[in-house]
Amino acid sequence: MTESLDAFRVYVHFLHEREGVRQVRLTRTARQGLARLVAGSLPPVGTRDPSLPQINGTAETAVPAKLDSNEPPLEISGSTKAEQLRHLAERASACVKCPHLVARRHSVVFGVGNPEAKLMFVGEAPGEEEDLQGEPFVGRAGQLLTKMIVAMGLTREQVYIGNIVKCRPDMPKGAPGNRKPTKQEMETCLPYLRAQIEVIKPVAMVALGATAVEGLLGPVGAIGSLRGKFLEYRGTPVMPTYHPSYLLRNQSNTEKRKVWEDLLKVMDRLEMPISEKQRNFFLKA
């Protein structure tokens, strides 16, 4: 019991000193378990506690699938959605919470599109072109995303496009390509995206790629098994699908059709008209 309590104290100390956490939320089950741990009444490690609720035949644990961002919700000011987003963008442009990203960035890529959008696309982080231009999805993958949006019968001006991380993940000097943002980078920047979603209140969202899904919802599974099925972010349906860069590497009609079927489901959810031509995209060579 003493070893278990010591481990718990070390964990709380780590959260307090390294992550800045001042409060730790525990489920009722976890609180009961901790109380019984202090009282010395928990069963030996490795045995099942019959008092804990069972999920798929295994005891419930107090360890969440995703440690939520430690950042408090951002204060949103402004009388209109456009003003609120502009205020948030100004705050993001002055953010220096990731010094290693600040040192290399050319711009903070906040987001772009219609503040009243019913549909929101979420990517992972800016690439080189986005960092230089200050707008998300303007490189090759962005050009393909624009074509996808147009194929749905929309324009970039009608939707909203943002990223989990607003600064380009830094690369070694002279190194080509882009890297995936780290978990800490995503958690640090996530309050900005949450505020964007709160302001826009989209009817549906599309998460572009595995990293976007992980940033929004935590480690819920592989993108190949998640795509095509709506998930949920705080009451808003989210359609996971492949990132446009995946389609640039895999240009078969089969893979394009998978993404298009995901977008058709989004169009259905938004009650958008779908023509027979649209339903048949990528079914023929």
Steps between C-alpha positions, in 0.01 A plus 500: 500500500785737587658451156168575329452818700855610427442445128183707516680782683780498239243523220318792664833675564592457131169651387542791739865585433541409133153555355370781722193303607342633818197272511455137399151379415422146613198289413285377786647153451851641518421696818356190661802298395742760636313513832518124528867507404569733792295273724701201383198306373585457133569143377856401398632631167401273212171382652159628390310722738139374483365837621623682189259519203585271211543619139521222241597261774786709640512728801455869435817703550540862597757562224342702216574428136608862459639750748305813417681826441604669823435840346183671630234603246585821324292807573310598187409865443321677217138559400509298177660172400736684265614730782543208737714308252704811425564548872606136538728529197669802657560306820636203308737722301659615825524151653850395612416187699709278270834687477649248258214562255506876551870510410442345157151614397433766238135537595228362724251318278176551690225402258301623204144496374143590587431569871144379435614179331296185548799287404848516652813318383773430754857409406806436714744791458631746239762386254771710338270674251237569763763644734622736228153612387326500839202299373415131557500250213654703219768251390442199276283328763307824544436532129358148502284584802362799307405266213326268749304792644400619153391145407263515798340809345667742743785750499778566749322822587192304614681261736752553778846343500727475802771285656568339835834686523531857371878512451704285266677224696866592483738298286880477513652774286509388138287190562222449243137421568287543809469312826204395710436728799573346837233421758620789716489744205145390419381532860659844536333634186167318528322779695515719189328236287244435770422870511467510120253211512308665784467821300414345163277222635521291181228247427770247405878471487741302286824388667767470233738220591597303808673789678195725473282224642746442785520871578122535515399172659809331640646163394171343390639271229657474157366730231437206267252349744347832608429661164149476367339511847397810686666561835410783735679802640301669777172430325621582148526210252851447365579302186856363500651456157838479333712813472524643147875431508413129522310528173801672341701189585222253419319625192294194415128550448441247778663723762344816358160332516547420870552867583218604271260257671594662831420843357170374357399397852589849621288651223212276604541612862491864386193426286680621189367402158699218340477443126531163330826620350638574845393162633692330219831687537802267481293190428632487144856510374 
